[in-house]
Amino acid sequence: MDLIVEDLAAIDNKLSQRHIDLDPNGYFIIYIDRAAGLIYAKHFTNVIDERGLAVDPQTGKVIPAKGKVERTHTTVFSGRTAKELCVKIFEETPHCPVTLLDHAAYLGREFVRAEVALVTGQEYVQD
């Protein structure tokens, strides 16, 4: 069976539209710094309300999924590779901020995408 890039992108795009439960321990904003040669992951805490929405624990306001949100991160992780970043977050952090396996898998995929963008010079936009 021959898979072409467009077919693989269509599979990923469809899967990106599925429902996922939010991690009660928070979320990450991932970005790259080309000059430093690093991938960064800022961790933000949240609370999940009875509707399943992420809420700022300090203000009680719903955190929008899209658009700019002014919040203060709790931790910043950085690494030169996806693996280095995963080791720091999942193995070396005493109280891992990730509590759901699907969230961990998502982060691993995003870190690999960020690493590829860093190495190839492509733009990285978190999914």
N, C-alpha and C positions, 0 to 999 in steps of 0.2 A: 504494500500500500504506500503510495507516494503522498506524503504530506507536504504542502507548500506553505510558505511563510504566511500567506493570507489566511489559510485554513487554521493555522496555529493561533494567529492573532484573533480570529473569530471565536475560537474556543475560549481563549483567555478573556476576551471582551464579554462574552456571554456569562462566564463564571464570575466576572467582576460585578455583575448586576444582582447576584444572589443575596439573600438575607444572611447576615452574620450577627451573632450576639456580640455585644461589646464587652471588652475585658473590664471587669469591675475595678481592676488595679490601675487603669489608665491607658493612655495611648501615646504613640510616638510620632514626631515629625522628623522625617529623614531628609537629609540634604548632603551635598558634597561640597568640599572646598578644594578646588583644583590646585591652587597655589600651595596649600599644605599637603596635598595628596591624601586627604582623609575623607572618610565617610562619617557623618555625624548622625546621632539619633537622640533627639531631645525627648525626655519622658515627662508627661503631664499627668497628674492624678485626676480622677473623676469619680463620681458616684453614679450608679445606674438607678434610675427611678422606676416606679411601678409600671411605666409605659415602655421601659427598655431603652430610654434615652439617656445619653451621657449628660451629667449635670456637674457644674463647677461646685466642688465641695465648700468653697468659701462664700460664694454668692447665692447658690441655689438655683442659678439660671442655667437653662439648657444650653449646651455647647453646640453651635451649628456645625453640620458636617461640611459645609462649603463656605468659602469666604474667609476673610481675615478675622482672627480672634486674638485679642490681646490678653494673654495669660502668661504667668511665670512658670517655667519648667521646674521640675524638682531635681532632675539629674540630666547631665549630658554625657553620653557615651561616644567614643570615637575609636576608629580603627582604620588601618590601611587596607584591609580586605574584609569581605563578608564574614569569613571564618573568624578572624580576629575579633570583630565586633560581636559575633554570636558568643564566643568564648567569654568575653568580658561580661556580657549581659546575663547569660544563662548558667555559666559555670563559676565565675569569679565574684559575682555580686551576692553577698550573704542573704539578702531577701529579694529574690528575683521579682522584678516588677511585672512579669508576665504570668498570668494564672490560667490561661486557656491555650490548649494545644493548637487550635486553628490560628490563634493570634501569633504564636511562636512560628508556625509554618509560614504565615504571611510575612512576618518580619524577615525570615530567612530568604524568602523569594525577593523581597524588596532590597535587602542588602546586596544580593547577587546582582540585581539590576543596577543598583547604584555603583557597584564595583566595576561592572562592564562599562557604564557611562564614564566613570573616572578614567579607566584605562584607554578607552577608544576616543574620548573627547566628545561623545554624544551628550545631549541634554538629558538630565534626569528629572523626571516629575513623578512624585510618589503616587501610586495607584490608590 
